[in-house]
Amino acid sequence: MPDIPELPEVANFAAPLYVVFIVLEIVLISMRRAKGLYETKDASTSILMGLGSLIVPTLLGAVFIAGIYAVLFWFYQFAPVKWEFTLWSMLACFLLDDLRYYWSHRLQHTIRWGWADHVIHHSSQHFNLSTALRQPWFGFLKGYFILAIPLVLLGFHPGMVAFAASLNLVYQFFIHTESVGKMHPWIEAVFNTPSHHRVHHGRNPKYLDANYAGVLIIWDRLFGSFVEEDESEPVRYGIIKSVGTFNPLRVATHEYVAMAQDVSRKGLTTRQRLAYIFAPPGWSHDGSRKSSRLIKEEYVRKYPEFAGQPGLPRLQEGSDQLVPAVNQAE
């Protein structure tokens, strides 16, 4: 087994850095030197959610987290090649982990089990650096760590994979802002930027379920989920049905509670109960709610002149049937 150096705990230096940049953004906005908006209760909730995302897993999830590492190390022993820690191996691990993040993120938007946790991050109606701290508390229960198994089977040490993932999250902190407009075209073409991530946090029909990237936007371009920010249509932030509270505990659990209520409804079949867990967010057995696919279709039927725009379904040639947008999961 290769000798992997003791990698620094990214959170130890990232947390103070986050505070500095949040304060800087607030000052610049208050001086009208930067675009953006802070609302005290909203920002406070985001910061408390961030603290909870560190405390709750430590208190309640230590056994689960230890189990996750045990599983990854078990698979690691079967890797035919085990890479030494070098700049190049770390870079390769980082790129592959960014691809892992893309698919994990996309699944969290298309399966309610994942969305119940991830919706927390989207629940703010504002978009600033404090929004980046609005993180879920129970991610260790979701099971998405299995997407890291291919990386350890390729010979990347679990510690290296965890370090790459932490660097990815640090990068993403800085793209949660309205203070930065569109950047140089080549940067926008390759990297996830504030402009691309504003789209991801939008609840406009054309912006739903787009731009899942962590660091590299090339994955969205490659897998058909990229939508560019349209300056003629400002992003409306938040979720379709607002959580309507600044209480951190309710923010952290509201979708789990709603999911449990749906699953326990009387008169449902086993398939319907499972669908309330694993179908796309917004699915309902009686059609009383709308998934993002249906929201997009309804919007285009109301405004057919927008059919076929990025993120929206198009009309099938020679008929009035809609063809779902390529980036929209069923």
C-alpha positions as CSV (number, residue, x, y, z in Angstrom):
1,M,0.0,0.0,0.0
2,P,1.5,3.4,-1.0
3,D,2.5,5.8,1.7
4,I,-0.1,8.6,1.6
5,P,1.0,11.7,3.5
6,E,-1.2,13.2,6.2
7,L,-3.4,15.5,4.2
8,P,-4.5,18.8,5.8
9,E,-8.0,19.2,7.2
10,V,-9.5,21.6,4.7
11,A,-12.2,22.7,7.0
12,N,-9.7,24.0,9.5
13,F,-8.5,26.8,7.1
14,A,-11.7,27.1,5.0
15,A,-14.0,28.2,7.8
16,P,-12.2,31.4,8.7
17,L,-11.7,32.1,5.0
18,Y,-15.5,31.8,4.5
19,V,-16.2,34.3,7.3
20,V,-13.7,36.8,5.8
21,F,-15.2,36.7,2.3
22,I,-18.8,36.8,3.6
23,V,-18.0,40.0,5.6
24,L,-16.1,41.4,2.5
25,E,-19.1,40.7,0.3
26,I,-21.5,42.4,2.8
27,V,-19.3,45.5,3.0
28,L,-19.0,45.7,-0.8
29,I,-22.7,45.4,-1.3
30,S,-23.5,47.9,1.4
31,M,-21.1,50.3,-0.3
32,R,-22.8,49.6,-3.6
33,R,-19.5,48.4,-5.0
34,A,-21.0,44.9,-5.7
35,K,-24.3,43.4,-6.7
36,G,-26.2,41.3,-4.3
37,L,-28.5,41.2,-1.3
38,Y,-28.3,40.0,2.3
39,E,-31.3,39.4,4.5
40,T,-30.4,39.0,8.1
41,K,-32.7,36.1,9.0
42,D,-31.9,34.3,5.8
43,A,-28.1,34.6,6.2
44,S,-28.3,33.7,9.8
45,T,-30.2,30.5,9.0
46,S,-27.6,29.6,6.3
47,I,-24.7,30.1,8.7
48,L,-26.5,28.0,11.4
49,M,-27.2,25.3,8.8
50,G,-23.5,25.3,8.0
51,L,-22.6,24.9,11.7
52,G,-25.1,22.1,12.0
53,S,-23.6,20.3,9.0
54,L,-20.4,20.0,11.0
55,I,-21.9,19.2,14.4
56,V,-24.7,16.8,13.6
57,P,-22.6,14.3,11.6
58,T,-20.0,14.4,14.4
59,L,-22.6,13.7,17.1
60,L,-25.0,11.3,15.3
61,G,-23.1,10.1,12.2
62,A,-19.7,9.0,13.5
63,V,-20.5,5.3,13.2
64,F,-22.0,5.7,9.7
65,I,-19.0,7.8,8.6
66,A,-16.5,5.2,10.0
67,G,-18.5,2.5,8.2
68,I,-18.3,4.4,4.9
69,Y,-14.5,4.6,5.2
70,A,-14.4,0.9,6.1
71,V,-16.3,0.0,2.9
72,L,-14.1,2.2,0.8
73,F,-10.9,0.7,2.3
74,W,-12.3,-2.8,1.7
75,F,-12.8,-2.1,-2.0
76,Y,-9.4,-0.4,-2.1
77,Q,-7.6,-3.6,-1.4
78,F,-8.8,-5.0,-4.7
79,A,-7.4,-2.2,-6.8
80,P,-4.9,-3.7,-9.3
81,V,-2.7,-0.6,-9.1
82,K,-2.4,1.7,-6.1
83,W,-1.2,5.2,-6.9
84,E,1.5,7.0,-4.9
85,F,0.6,10.5,-3.8
86,T,2.0,12.8,-6.4
87,L,0.8,16.0,-8.0
88,W,-0.3,14.1,-11.1
89,S,-2.1,11.4,-9.2
90,M,-3.8,14.0,-7.1
91,L,-4.9,15.9,-10.2
92,A,-6.3,12.7,-11.8
93,C,-8.1,11.9,-8.6
94,F,-9.5,15.5,-8.5
95,L,-10.8,15.3,-12.1
96,L,-12.4,11.9,-11.6
97,D,-13.9,12.9,-8.3
98,D,-15.4,16.0,-10.0
99,L,-17.1,13.7,-12.4
100,R,-18.3,11.6,-9.4
101,Y,-19.7,14.8,-7.9
102,Y,-21.6,15.7,-11.1
103,W,-23.5,12.4,-11.1
104,S,-24.1,12.4,-7.3
105,H,-25.4,16.0,-7.6
106,R,-27.6,15.1,-10.6
107,L,-29.1,12.1,-8.8
108,Q,-29.9,14.3,-5.8
109,H,-32.1,16.4,-8.1
110,T,-33.8,13.5,-9.8
111,I,-34.5,11.1,-6.9
112,R,-36.6,12.4,-4.0
113,W,-34.5,10.4,-1.5
114,G,-31.5,12.6,-2.4
115,W,-33.6,15.7,-2.8
116,A,-34.9,15.5,0.7
117,D,-31.4,16.3,1.9
118,H,-30.2,18.5,-1.0
119,V,-33.3,20.7,-1.0
120,I,-31.9,22.4,2.1
121,H,-29.1,24.0,0.0
122,H,-31.7,25.4,-2.4
123,S,-34.2,26.6,0.1
124,S,-32.9,30.2,0.4
125,Q,-34.5,32.8,-1.8
126,H,-31.2,34.8,-1.9
127,F,-27.9,34.0,-3.5
128,N,-24.8,35.1,-1.8
129,L,-21.7,33.6,-0.2
130,S,-23.7,32.7,3.0
131,T,-26.0,30.6,0.8
132,A,-23.0,28.2,0.2
133,L,-23.0,27.4,3.9
134,R,-26.7,26.2,3.8
135,Q,-25.8,22.6,3.9
136,P,-27.7,19.4,4.9
137,W,-27.2,17.6,8.1
138,F,-27.9,14.0,7.2
139,G,-25.9,13.5,4.0
140,F,-24.0,10.5,5.6
141,L,-27.3,8.6,5.5
142,K,-27.9,9.0,1.7
143,G,-25.7,6.2,0.4
144,Y,-24.1,8.3,-2.4
145,F,-20.6,7.3,-1.2
146,I,-21.0,4.2,-3.4
147,L,-20.2,6.5,-6.4
148,A,-16.7,6.8,-4.9
149,I,-16.1,3.1,-5.1
150,P,-14.9,3.2,-8.7
151,L,-12.3,5.7,-7.7
152,V,-10.8,3.5,-5.0
153,L,-11.0,0.5,-7.3
154,L,-8.9,2.5,-9.8
155,G,-6.2,2.8,-7.1
156,F,-6.8,6.1,-5.5
157,H,-6.5,6.0,-1.7
158,P,-9.8,6.8,0.2
159,G,-8.0,9.6,2.0
160,M,-6.9,11.1,-1.4
161,V,-10.5,10.9,-2.6
162,A,-11.8,12.6,0.5
163,F,-9.3,15.3,0.1
164,A,-10.2,15.9,-3.5
165,A,-13.9,16.1,-2.5
166,S,-13.1,18.7,0.2
167,L,-11.2,20.9,-2.3
168,N,-14.2,20.7,-4.6
169,L,-16.5,22.0,-1.9
170,V,-14.1,24.9,-1.1
171,Y,-14.1,25.9,-4.7
172,Q,-17.9,25.9,-4.8
173,F,-18.1,28.3,-1.9
174,F,-16.9,31.1,-4.2
175,I,-19.4,30.6,-7.0
176,H,-22.4,31.4,-4.7
177,T,-22.5,35.1,-5.5
178,E,-24.2,37.8,-7.6
179,S,-21.2,40.1,-7.1
180,V,-19.3,38.5,-10.1
181,G,-20.9,38.7,-13.5
182,K,-19.9,36.6,-16.5
183,M,-16.2,35.9,-16.7
184,H,-13.9,35.5,-19.7
185,P,-15.4,33.2,-22.3
186,W,-12.8,30.4,-21.9
187,I,-13.4,30.4,-18.2
188,E,-17.1,30.1,-18.7
189,A,-16.6,27.3,-21.2
190,V,-14.5,25.1,-18.9
191,F,-15.2,26.0,-15.3
192,N,-18.3,26.3,-13.1
193,T,-18.7,30.0,-12.5
194,P,-21.0,32.2,-10.5
195,S,-23.1,32.8,-13.6
196,H,-23.5,29.0,-14.2
197,H,-24.3,28.3,-10.6
198,R,-26.9,31.1,-10.4
199,V,-28.8,29.2,-13.1
200,H,-28.5,26.0,-10.9
201,H,-30.2,27.8,-8.0
202,G,-33.0,29.2,-10.2
203,R,-36.6,28.2,-10.0
204,N,-37.5,29.7,-13.4
205,P,-38.8,26.8,-15.5
206,K,-35.9,27.0,-18.0
207,Y,-33.4,26.9,-15.2
208,L,-34.7,23.9,-13.3
209,D,-32.4,20.9,-13.1
210,A,-29.4,22.4,-14.9
211,N,-25.7,23.0,-14.3
212,Y,-24.9,20.2,-11.8
213,A,-21.1,20.8,-12.0
214,G,-18.8,21.1,-9.1
215,V,-15.7,22.6,-10.6
216,L,-15.8,21.8,-14.3
217,I,-18.8,22.8,-16.3
218,I,-17.6,20.5,-19.1
219,W,-19.6,17.7,-17.6
220,D,-22.9,19.5,-18.0
221,R,-21.9,20.4,-21.6
222,L,-21.0,16.8,-22.2
223,F,-24.1,15.2,-20.7
224,G,-26.7,17.7,-21.9
225,S,-27.6,19.5,-18.7
226,F,-26.0,22.9,-19.4
227,V,-28.2,26.0,-19.5
228,E,-26.6,29.4,-19.9
229,E,-27.7,32.4,-17.8
230,D,-30.0,34.5,-19.8
231,E,-29.6,38.2,-18.9
232,S,-33.0,38.9,-20.3
233,E,-34.5,36.5,-17.7
234,P,-33.2,37.2,-14.2
235,V,-32.8,34.2,-11.9
236,R,-35.5,33.7,-9.3
237,Y,-33.9,31.8,-6.4
238,G,-35.3,29.2,-4.1
239,I,-37.5,26.2,-4.5
240,I,-40.9,25.8,-6.2
241,K,-42.7,25.7,-2.8
242,S,-40.9,27.8,-0.3
243,V,-40.1,26.2,3.1
244,G,-41.6,29.3,4.7
245,T,-39.4,29.3,7.9
246,F,-36.0,30.4,9.2
247,N,-36.0,27.7,11.8
248,P,-32.8,25.6,11.1
249,L,-34.3,22.4,12.5
250,R,-37.4,22.7,10.2
251,V,-35.2,23.7,7.3
252,A,-33.1,20.6,7.9
253,T,-36.0,18.2,8.2
254,H,-39.0,19.6,6.3
255,E,-38.7,17.4,3.2
256,Y,-38.1,14.3,5.3
257,V,-41.3,15.0,7.2
258,A,-43.2,15.6,3.9
259,M,-41.8,12.4,2.5
260,A,-42.8,10.4,5.5
261,Q,-46.3,11.9,5.4
262,D,-46.7,10.9,1.7
263,V,-45.4,7.4,2.2
264,S,-47.8,6.8,5.2
265,R,-50.9,7.9,3.3
266,K,-53.8,5.5,3.4
267,G,-54.8,3.5,0.3
268,L,-51.6,3.6,-1.6
269,T,-50.0,0.6,-3.3
270,T,-46.5,-0.5,-2.4
271,R,-45.3,0.9,-5.7
272,Q,-46.8,4.3,-5.0
273,R,-45.2,4.4,-1.6
274,L,-41.8,3.6,-3.0
275,A,-42.3,6.2,-5.7
276,Y,-42.8,8.8,-3.1
277,I,-39.2,8.0,-2.0
278,F,-37.4,7.3,-5.3
279,A,-39.4,9.0,-8.0
280,P,-38.4,12.6,-9.1
281,P,-39.2,15.4,-6.7
282,G,-42.8,16.7,-7.3
283,W,-44.1,13.3,-8.3
284,S,-47.6,12.4,-6.9
285,H,-49.8,9.4,-7.4
286,D,-52.8,11.6,-8.2
287,G,-51.2,14.2,-10.3
288,S,-51.8,16.9,-7.7
289,R,-48.2,18.1,-7.9
290,K,-45.7,18.7,-10.7
291,S,-42.2,17.5,-11.3
292,S,-39.8,19.9,-13.0
293,R,-40.4,18.1,-16.3
294,L,-44.1,18.9,-16.1
295,I,-43.5,22.5,-15.0
296,K,-41.3,23.0,-18.1
297,E,-43.9,21.4,-20.3
298,E,-46.7,23.5,-18.8
299,Y,-44.6,26.7,-19.3
300,V,-44.0,25.9,-23.0
301,R,-47.6,25.2,-23.6
302,K,-48.5,28.6,-22.1
303,Y,-45.6,30.3,-23.9
304,P,-44.9,28.3,-27.1
305,E,-42.6,31.0,-28.4
306,F,-40.0,29.7,-25.9
307,A,-40.2,26.1,-27.0
308,G,-36.8,24.6,-27.7
309,Q,-34.8,27.1,-25.8
310,P,-32.0,25.6,-23.6
311,G,-33.6,23.9,-20.6
312,L,-37.1,23.8,-22.2
313,P,-38.8,21.1,-24.3
314,R,-39.3,21.6,-28.0
315,L,-42.3,20.9,-30.2
316,Q,-42.1,17.7,-32.2
317,E,-41.9,18.6,-35.9
318,G,-45.3,18.4,-37.6
319,S,-47.3,18.1,-34.3
320,D,-48.1,19.8,-31.0
321,Q,-46.3,17.1,-29.0
322,L,-43.5,18.2,-26.7
323,V,-40.1,16.6,-26.7
324,P,-38.5,16.9,-23.2
325,A,-35.4,19.1,-22.9
326,V,-32.3,16.9,-23.1
327,N,-31.2,18.0,-19.7
328,Q,-34.5,17.0,-18.0
329,A,-34.7,13.6,-16.3
330,E,-38.0,11.8,-16.5
